[in-house]
């Protein structure tokens, strides 16, 4: 964070100083810039690269950096793009659902908040929790492997497929695993494989907004099935299959997003039986198995491990436990659907870059990997407890129905009559970014909620400060609601 900030500040200063030099004039040497601005050589190199990318300077190896010649300002051509509204909406009479793409629910957890704002809306580990040194070392070792920059097998490296298969268990083999570029990509491939455009797809309610966005962008109709503290409710799942004729159900049985619920043991077999009788697939998004808290106890195996009949299409990812840029995941399936998944993957992306796959193998095979998992297990529990205690002390009106033993967030119900969007805006004014609950529902929500992440902040002190700021926002909003 500090390095990125200093690069931006130096680039800004260098832009201001460019007027001192005529076009083609040479800038001070990197060593001189290091001494003048008291920054590292890496910061100078990155700042100059930023200016070069903007066309303001030209760098010449061995010679230095020079002010670029001014470019002629092109007069933008004003065209008429209104025809696209017709083209993008004319999907044909056979399509029952408009294929609009709304990424707003995903952007909430991807966009960085303004400086000074406490980030309770993040969906990834704070840089201090990421295994940056281990990943850098793994990437360096991977780059030196023989053939590391060649074309990999389209299904993925056999050793990496085997590693994911062992993590699933239940007799799943490497031949039943495909390596994909991140969980979002894997879910997109899975839904395209098992559901035609216009079809209904059963989803947990509430559920991950990114999955709802995938479904709607593919022209699918998300149909909600309520979740309680023990996961999806089997009786309602069976009713939904009968009422809609759906052939796919998407779920997160472990530390569900956003509720944190774990599918109860007695419901696991029921879910598989109900789907099998409906002739339907279960897409299992096992997204945070590696973000288990220290006090969780033994974890249930994935649904795919109990499924010899090929009902489950399993998604597993390394991203949440590493870095948002370490986009590597796996799809596992049995039967003819595996070939369809493979074909879609090849058509869409050909394959996942081999250096990234090699780096993943280096990372998960290193002694640093289990140490990292133990460290984040301890830290996430500590952060969860800190946030839970602060909320109960200062914001007792926000109901916390379930304290998860894995994952990175809490799901809070707001007092009746509270508008989650209004509270989100008030919280941002108070200096804390939170996630409104409405995007997690595919239909009308039964109540207002917010989701608070404890993984994207710097530590316990920032959590306490963020809850204090949220208390100020709640006082403003709830006082206003009570006055109406």
Number of C-alpha atoms within 10 A of each C-alpha: 8 6 13 11 10 17 21 15 13 19 19 14 13 18 14 10 11 17 10 10 13 12 15 14 15 17 20 13 12 18 11 12 19 17 11 10 11 11 15 16 14 13 23 24 14 18 23 23 18 17 19 17 11 10 14 20 25 20 17 9 6 6 9 13 21 21 22 20 14 11 8 6 6 6 6 6 6 6 6 7 7 8 8 10 9 9 9 11 11 12 14 8 7 8 14 14 18 19 19 13 13 15 14 13 20 17 12 19 22 14 11 13 19 12 8 8 18 26 29 26 26 26 22 22 25 18 16 13 21 18 21 13 10 20 21 13 15 22 20 14 16 23 17 12 12 8 13 18 15 10 13 19 13 19 23 20 18 15 13 21 24 17 16 23 24 14 14 22 15 16 13 22 18 20 15 17 26 28 28 29 21 22 23 19 20 26 25 19 21 28 24 19 18 20 20 14 20 18 22 22 26 24 29 27 24 24 25 22 25 20 22 26 23 21 26 20 19 22 24 26 22 23 20 21 24 16 21 16 17 15 25 26 19 21 12 14 23 18 13 19 24 11 9 13 16 22 20 25 27 23 24 27 26 28 24 27 26 24 26 24 23 21 24 16 11 9 16 18 15 16 20 22 16 17 23 17 10 16 14 20 23 23 26 24 27 22 24 21 22 20 23 26 24 17 11 12 9 7 11 15 15 24 27 27 17 19 19 13 12 18 24 27 26 24 30 28 27 22 21 24 23 26 18 17 9 19 21 23 25 24 30 30 26 21 12 9 18 21 14 16 22 23 16 17 25 14 9 11 13 16 20 25 19 21 22 20 27 24 24 22 19 21 23 17 13 14 11 15 17 12 12 16 18 15 15 22 21 15 18 25 23 17 22 25 15 17 23 18 13 18 21 13 10 14 18 10 14 17 15 16 13 14 16 23 22 26 30 28 27 23 23 21 18 21 16 10 11 19 19 22 17 13 23 22 17 22 26 19 15 19 23 26 28 28 25 22 26 21 20 24 21 21 13 8 14 10 15 18 22 22 21 22 27 33 27 22 23 16 18 17 11 17 26 17 15 26 23 19 22 28 17 18 23 23 15 14 21 18 11 11 14 9 7 5
